[in-house]
Amino acid sequence: MSWTDVAGWSASAAVLATFCMNTMIPLRVLAIISNVLFCLFGASAHIYPVLILHLILLPVNAMRLTQIWRLVQRTQAVQGDHDLLIKTLLPFMSRRSLNANDILVRKGDQADRMFYLMRGSMEIQELGKIIGPGSLIGEVGVFASNRTRMATVVCSTDCEVYELSASKAKELYYQNPAFGYAVLQIIISRLLENLNVPATPMQSIQRR
């Protein structure tokens, strides 16, 4: 078997392997390998349509691989970086001032926006938990299927918040995978944190 045949069979095997890939990076890597092998095969066998096709596909696959790799890197950079998420959100948020004892959100209401607490402190009444500046509020309800508030949040002091509409939050989620990944992490962390909050005596009685 000549090296031309080896290149042709190897290129075909690489194409077959791409259809077995479940993730995009390995798929693109195998596609690039198959492009190189088909270029060698087409040039040596003087099959110019194959050569030209894969000369065109090679930079396309290389560009797509680079885009995917950069997207993964950006997503990993956002992981755990709460400040970076907030910097992404603030340009799309509007400022709002609240007085002590004002209700920010009420349990059962429609979740039509999410909030970032810039100044002051608030209480999540159902959990008996006090939150301070730097807290993201209401993101679970915005992304929940029923879009319903899960708790009542009351201002313990005069507060300053920034708010983002649900529609804009979802637009950012779909347009910016890094933002979506960061929000997903915060929601999961919040749910796990809430599960670990000790029950108050009243909550213990209700569970009985």
ABEGO torsion letter per residue (X at the ends): XBAAAAAAAAAAAAAAAAAABABAAAAAAAAAAAAAAAAAAAAAAGBAAAAAAAAAAAAAAAAAAAAAAAAAAAAAAABGBAAAAAAAAAAABBBBBBBBGBBABBBGBBBABBBBBABEBBBBAAAGBBBBBGBBBGAAAAABAAGBBABBBBBABBBBBBBBBAAAAAAAAAABAAAAAAAAAAAAAAAAAAAABBBBAAAAAAAX
